[in-house]
């Protein structure tokens, strides 16, 4: 009987405990943490003054089907703007990746930001990297219990506040806060607060680099947007090798002393000295720690640095390097993105102050009213997209020879709508008695709804086509 061996295709994950590092790039990372979270947590509390009173400045009111963005109010019919926003984001991703690699991942991605925040809490309870590694291997006791327990309590509180802030973008947060304190949340608010909190706690507390390496699609398709002139974090092999221990000022060996600190500070646990790897998120922690070592050894900084592959291999100057970075594909991405942004801005600037739809009454195509007039009935849905009351005048236009004297019933010739109000208005259109056209069937007409000028608001009108039915 031959010997057999069991081969495991699964390797148990080893938890990464990044070493705390300080430096210029890490200061930038923390600045982006503060800025992004100040916006995320603070924006729902910002109020916007309107004619009807103050409201939340940024609110996606799904129940009322209205999106409030400061002074702009969008409806589901404005879906084109969401599509344009997604297109702009896609081109921005292509542009920034082609120029500067994964700077978004390293500095502003929510996964990176919350991982940094959770890791900071972990370091406050667990101590340095060596202390956290020792604590993880230590048996359970009072010291480990209060440190791990306190860390998780802090994580959960931060995650719950994050979930609460997220739901505050969809339910007015000033109404949501009292409901939370009183324990009177609705089912969907409860679900989304807990779900988003759980996702934050799990992703930033436990999954961390696994989200970047396996769950995020960006890490997988970024290689299609990289080339040899893309700014990356690179290790200067020519300068650093052969690596090994050396004394300060010693010559004849590479500048890399093989201290391993670049690996210890990496949040994804890679060795940047092995070359460009898809796990690298461009956070520059290895640059800061390596620069510190270079300072202590009395050698120039930049053994690990932001550079391009061509820049490292060809020893390009900064001016030469930037000329290569600003290559044709970058200009194309920039031009297309600029055109889309300008088109969206122009569309928003010229956006109509109201809209309306015309729907025929399906109960009757045409009828004779009590005055002996031929009458068609319609329903107009008028939507005031402004946050001030508006008055509208409704009239109808048709072929004066075929439909002479066509007019709207006097009772609905003027309509007043409050701020951000939408209303269905029944409208009767009739021909005067004795002016019945000789040709029966459908006749083309136009409804014209005009906003009546008042104050600083000029008049504005919109026309919609429909038909007027003449029965046999």
C-alpha positions in Angstrom: 0.0 0.0 0.0 1.5 3.3 -1.1 2.0 6.2 1.3 -0.5 9.0 0.9 -0.4 12.6 2.1 -3.2 15.1 2.7 -2.8 18.4 0.9 -4.8 21.3 2.3 -6.0 23.8 -0.3 -7.0 26.2 2.4 -4.6 28.3 4.5 -5.8 29.7 7.7 -5.8 33.5 7.8 -3.2 35.1 10.0 -4.6 38.2 11.6 -2.6 41.3 10.6 -1.6 43.7 13.3 -0.2 46.8 11.6 2.4 48.7 13.4 1.6 52.3 14.2 3.5 54.8 12.1 3.9 58.5 11.9 4.9 60.7 9.0 3.9 63.2 6.4 1.7 60.8 4.4 0.0 59.4 7.5 -0.8 63.0 8.5 -2.5 63.3 5.1 -4.4 60.1 5.7 -5.7 61.3 9.1 -6.7 64.6 7.6 -8.8 62.8 5.0 -10.3 60.7 7.8 -11.4 63.8 9.7 -12.7 65.5 6.6 -14.7 62.6 5.2 -16.2 61.8 8.6 -17.0 65.4 9.4 -19.0 65.5 6.2 -20.6 62.1 6.7 -21.6 62.6 10.3 -22.3 66.3 10.1 -24.1 66.8 6.8 -27.5 65.3 8.0 -27.6 67.8 10.8 -27.2 70.8 8.5 -30.4 72.8 8.0 -31.6 74.7 4.9 -33.9 77.7 5.1 -37.0 77.7 2.8 -40.3 79.6 2.5 -42.0 76.7 4.3 -39.4 76.7 7.1 -36.0 75.1 7.7 -35.5 71.5 6.5 -32.6 69.1 6.3 -30.1 70.3 3.7 -29.4 66.8 2.3 -32.2 64.3 2.5 -33.2 61.4 0.3 -36.9 61.2 1.1 -37.9 57.9 -0.5 -41.4 57.9 0.9 -42.2 61.2 -0.6 -40.0 60.4 -3.7 -38.0 63.6 -3.3 -34.3 64.2 -3.0 -33.2 67.4 -1.3 -29.6 68.6 -2.1 -29.3 72.0 -0.4 -31.4 74.3 -2.7 -32.0 71.6 -5.3 -35.1 69.3 -5.2 -35.0 66.3 -7.5 -37.8 63.9 -8.4 -37.7 60.3 -9.8 -38.2 61.9 -13.2 -34.7 63.4 -12.7 -33.1 60.0 -12.8 -30.9 61.2 -15.7 -28.9 63.3 -13.2 -28.1 60.1 -11.1 -27.0 58.4 -14.3 -24.7 61.4 -15.1 -23.3 61.3 -11.6 -22.4 57.6 -12.0 -20.8 58.3 -15.4 -18.7 61.2 -13.9 -17.6 58.9 -11.0 -16.6 56.2 -13.4 -14.5 58.6 -15.5 -13.0 60.1 -12.3 -12.0 56.6 -11.3 -10.4 56.0 -14.7 -8.6 59.3 -14.6 -7.3 59.2 -11.0 -6.2 55.6 -11.4 -4.4 56.3 -14.7 -2.6 59.2 -13.1 -2.0 58.2 -9.4 -3.0 54.6 -9.0 -5.0 53.7 -5.9 -4.9 57.0 -4.0 -8.6 56.7 -3.4 -8.1 53.4 -1.7 -5.3 54.6 0.5 -6.7 57.9 1.7 -10.5 58.2 1.3 -12.2 54.8 0.7 -14.7 54.1 3.4 -13.1 50.8 4.1 -9.8 52.4 4.6 -11.2 55.2 6.7 -13.2 53.0 9.1 -10.4 50.5 9.3 -8.1 53.3 10.4 -10.6 54.4 13.0 -11.2 50.9 14.4 -7.4 50.3 14.4 -6.8 53.5 16.4 -9.3 52.2 19.0 -7.6 48.8 19.0 -4.3 50.4 19.6 -5.7 52.4 22.6 -6.9 49.2 24.3 -4.3 46.7 23.1 -1.1 48.8 22.9 1.7 48.6 20.4 1.9 45.9 17.6 4.0 43.6 19.8 1.6 44.0 22.7 -1.4 43.2 20.6 0.2 40.1 19.2 1.1 39.0 22.7 -2.5 39.8 23.9 -4.0 37.7 21.1 -1.9 34.6 22.0 -2.4 35.1 25.8 -5.0 32.9 27.7 -8.2 34.5 28.8 -8.0 36.5 32.0 -9.2 39.7 33.5 -6.6 41.8 31.7 -7.4 40.3 28.3 -11.2 40.4 29.0 -11.4 44.1 29.8 -9.1 45.1 26.9 -10.9 43.0 24.3 -14.3 43.7 25.7 -13.7 47.4 26.0 -12.4 47.5 22.4 -15.5 45.8 21.1 -17.8 48.1 23.1 -16.1 51.1 21.5 -16.3 49.5 18.1 -20.0 48.8 18.5 -20.8 52.3 19.7 -18.9 53.8 16.7 -20.7 51.4 14.3 -24.1 52.2 15.8 -23.5 55.9 15.4 -22.4 55.3 11.8 -25.6 53.3 11.1 -27.7 56.0 12.7 -26.0 58.7 10.6 -26.5 56.7 7.5 -30.3 56.3 8.1 -30.3 60.0 8.9 -29.9 60.7 5.2 -33.2 59.0 4.4 -35.2 59.9 7.5 -34.9 63.5 8.9 -32.2 63.0 11.5 -33.7 65.5 13.9 -36.8 63.4 14.0 -34.9 60.1 14.1 -32.8 61.0 17.2 -35.9 61.3 19.5 -37.3 58.0 18.1 -34.0 56.2 18.9 -34.0 57.6 22.5 -37.6 56.7 23.0 -37.2 53.2 21.4 -40.0 54.0 18.9 -38.1 53.3 15.6 -40.0 51.9 12.7 -39.1 48.4 11.3 -37.1 49.6 8.3 -35.2 52.3 10.3 -34.3 49.6 12.9 -33.2 47.1 10.2 -31.0 49.5 8.3 -29.3 51.0 11.4 -28.5 47.5 12.7 -27.5 46.2 9.2 -25.2 49.1 8.4 -23.7 49.0 11.9 -23.1 45.3 11.6 -21.5 45.8 8.2 -19.2 48.5 9.6 -18.3 46.5 12.7 -17.6 43.4 10.6 -15.7 45.0 7.7 -13.6 47.4 9.7 -13.1 45.2 12.8 -12.5 41.8 11.3 -12.4 41.5 7.5 -10.2 44.6 6.9 -7.7 43.7 4.2 -9.9 40.8 3.0 -12.4 43.4 1.8 -9.7 45.0 -0.2 -8.1 41.8 -1.5 -11.1 39.6 -2.2 -14.4 41.5 -2.0 -13.7 44.9 -3.7 -13.7 44.6 -7.5 -11.5 47.6 -7.9 -8.4 45.7 -6.8 -9.1 43.2 -9.5 -9.7 45.4 -12.5 -7.3 48.2 -11.6 -4.5 46.4 -13.6 -6.5 47.2 -16.8 -6.1 51.0 -16.0 -2.4 50.8 -14.9 0.6 51.2 -17.2 4.2 51.9 -16.6 3.6 55.7 -16.3 1.0 55.3 -13.5 2.0 56.7 -10.2 2.5 53.8 -7.7 4.4 53.1 -4.5 7.6 51.5 -5.7 10.8 50.1 -4.1 14.1 51.2 -5.8 15.7 47.8 -6.3 18.9 49.3 -7.8 19.5 51.4 -4.7 18.3 49.0 -2.1 19.9 45.7 -3.1 21.8 43.8 -1.8 19.9 44.3 1.4 21.2 43.4 4.8 22.4 44.8 8.1 24.9 47.6 8.0 26.4 50.3 10.1 25.6 54.0 9.7 27.6 55.4 6.8 28.8 52.0 5.6 29.3 51.7 1.8 29.3 48.8 -0.6 25.9 47.5 0.3 22.4 48.5 -0.5 20.4 51.1 1.5 17.8 48.5 2.6 18.8 47.1 6.0 16.1 44.5 5.9 14.5 45.7 9.1 11.0 44.5 7.9 9.2 47.6 9.2 7.7 48.2 5.8 5.9 44.8 6.1 4.9 45.5 9.7 3.2 48.8 9.0 1.4 47.5 5.8 -2.4 47.2 6.5 -2.6 44.4 3.9 0.5 42.6 5.1 2.5 42.7 1.8 6.2 43.2 1.2 6.5 46.1 -1.2 10.1 45.1 -2.0 8.6 42.2 -4.1 7.3 44.7 -6.6 3.9 46.0 -7.5 1.1 43.8 -6.1 -2.7 44.2 -6.4 -3.0 44.1 -2.6 -1.2 47.4 -2.3 -3.8 50.2 -1.6 -1.3 53.0 -1.9 -1.5 54.2 1.7 2.2 55.2 1.9 2.7 53.7 5.4 5.8 51.9 4.1 7.1 55.2 2.7 6.9 57.0 6.0 8.5 54.2 8.1 11.2 53.7 5.5 12.0 57.4 5.4 12.4 57.3 9.2 14.9 54.5 8.9 16.8 56.3 6.1 17.0 59.4 8.4 18.5 57.3 11.2 21.0 55.6 8.8 22.1 59.0 7.3 21.0 58.0 3.8 18.7 59.9 1.4 14.9 59.4 1.7 13.0 57.8 -1.2 14.1 54.1 -1.1 10.4 53.5 -1.1 8.5 56.3 -2.8 5.7 57.4 -5.0 7.0 57.0 -8.5 6.2 55.3 -11.8 7.8 52.1 -13.0 9.5 54.0 -15.9 10.6 56.7 -13.5 12.3 54.3 -11.1 14.0 52.3 -13.9 15.0 55.2 -16.1 15.9 57.7 -13.3 13.5 60.3 -14.6 13.4 63.8 -13.1 10.2 65.1 -11.6 9.5 67.3 -14.7 10.2 64.4 -17.1 8.0 62.1 -15.0 5.0 64.5 -14.9 5.2 64.9 -18.7 4.8 61.2 -19.0 2.0 61.1 -16.5 0.0 63.7 -18.5 -0.3 61.4 -21.5 -3.1 61.2 -24.1 -5.4 58.9 -22.2 -5.3 61.2 -19.3 -6.3 64.2 -21.4 -9.1 62.1 -23.0 -10.5 61.1 -19.6 -10.3 64.7 -18.4 -12.0 66.1 -21.5 -14.9 63.6 -21.4 -15.4 64.1 -17.7 -15.3 67.9 -18.0 -17.9 67.8 -20.9 -20.3 65.7 -18.9 -19.9 67.9 -15.8 -20.6 71.1 -17.9 -23.6 69.4 -19.6 -25.1 68.5 -16.2 -24.4 71.9 -14.8 -26.1 73.6 -17.8 -29.0 71.2 -17.6 -29.5 72.0 -13.9 -29.2 75.8 -14.6 -31.8 75.6 -17.4 -34.1 73.2 -15.5 -37.8 74.1 -15.7 -39.2 75.5 -12.5 -42.2 73.1 -12.8 -43.3 70.1 -14.9 -46.6 68.6 -15.7 -48.2 65.6 -17.4 -51.4 65.4 -19.4 -53.7 62.3 -19.0 -57.0 61.9 -20.9 -60.0 60.8 -18.9 -60.5 57.2 -20.0 -64.2 57.1 -18.9 -65.3 59.1 -22.0 -63.6 60.2 -25.2 -66.0 63.1 -25.7 -69.3 64.2 -24.2 -71.9 67.0 -24.3 -72.2 69.0 -21.1 -75.3 70.7 -19.7 -74.7 73.9 -21.7 -74.7 71.9 -25.0 -71.0 72.2 -25.5 -68.7 69.4 -26.7 -66.4 68.6 -23.9 -63.2 66.5 -23.3 -61.9 65.9 -19.8 -58.2 65.6 -18.9 -56.2 65.3 -15.8 -53.0 67.5 -15.4 -50.4 66.5 -12.8 -48.6 69.8 -12.1 -45.4 69.5 -10.0 -43.9 72.6 -8.4 -40.1 71.9 -8.0 -39.4 75.1 -6.2 -39.6 75.7 -2.5 -41.9 78.7 -2.8 -45.6 79.0 -3.7 -46.3 79.4 -7.4 -49.4 80.4 -9.5 -50.0 78.8 -12.9 -52.3 79.7 -15.7 -53.7 76.9 -17.9 -54.9 77.4 -21.5 -55.4 75.3 -24.5 -54.4 75.9 -28.2 -55.8 74.2 -31.2 -56.4 74.7 -35.0 -58.6 77.9 -35.0 -60.3 76.7 -38.3 -61.0 73.2 -37.2 -61.7 73.9 -33.5 -62.8 77.5 -33.3 -63.2 78.9 -29.8 -61.6 76.0 -28.0 -61.0 76.9 -24.3 -60.5 75.6 -20.8 -63.3 75.7 -18.3 -63.0 79.0 -16.3 -62.9 77.2 -12.9 -59.4 75.8 -13.6 -57.8 78.5 -15.6 -55.5 79.4 -12.7 -53.9 77.0 -10.1 -51.9 77.8 -7.0 -49.4 75.2 -5.6 -47.5 75.4 -2.4 -43.7 74.8 -2.1 -42.7 71.4 -3.5 -46.3 70.4 -4.1 -47.6 68.1 -6.8 -51.3 68.0 -7.6 -53.7 66.3 -10.0 -56.0 68.9 -11.5 -59.1 67.8 -13.5 -59.4 70.1 -16.6 -62.4 70.3 -18.9 -61.9 71.6 -22.5 -64.9 72.5 -24.5 -66.1 74.0 -27.8 -68.7 76.7 -27.7 -72.2 75.6 -28.7 -72.8 75.6 -32.4 -69.1 75.3 -33.4 -69.0 71.5 -33.9 -66.3 70.7 -36.5 -67.3 68.8 -39.6 -64.5 66.3 -39.2 -64.9 63.7 -36.5 -62.2 61.7 -34.6 -59.0 62.9 -33.0 -57.7 66.5 -33.4 -54.3 67.6 -32.2 -54.3 70.3 -29.5 -51.7 71.7 -27.0 -52.0 72.4 -23.3 -50.0 75.4 -22.2 -49.2 75.8 -18.5 -47.7 79.2 -17.7 -46.1 80.2 -14.4 -47.4 83.6 -13.5 -44.6 86.1 -12.9 -44.3 87.3 -9.3 -41.5 89.0 -7.4 -38.2 87.9 -8.9 -39.7 84.9 -10.7 -40.2 85.5 -14.4 -43.0 83.9 -16.3 -42.3 80.5 -17.8 -44.5 78.2 -19.9 -44.4 74.6 -21.0 -46.6 73.1 -23.8 -47.6 69.4 -24.1 -49.5 67.8 -27.0 -52.6 65.8 -26.7 -55.8 65.1 -28.7 -59.4 66.4 -28.6 -62.0 63.8 -29.6 -65.0 64.7 -31.7 -67.6 61.8 -31.5 -69.5 60.7 -34.6 
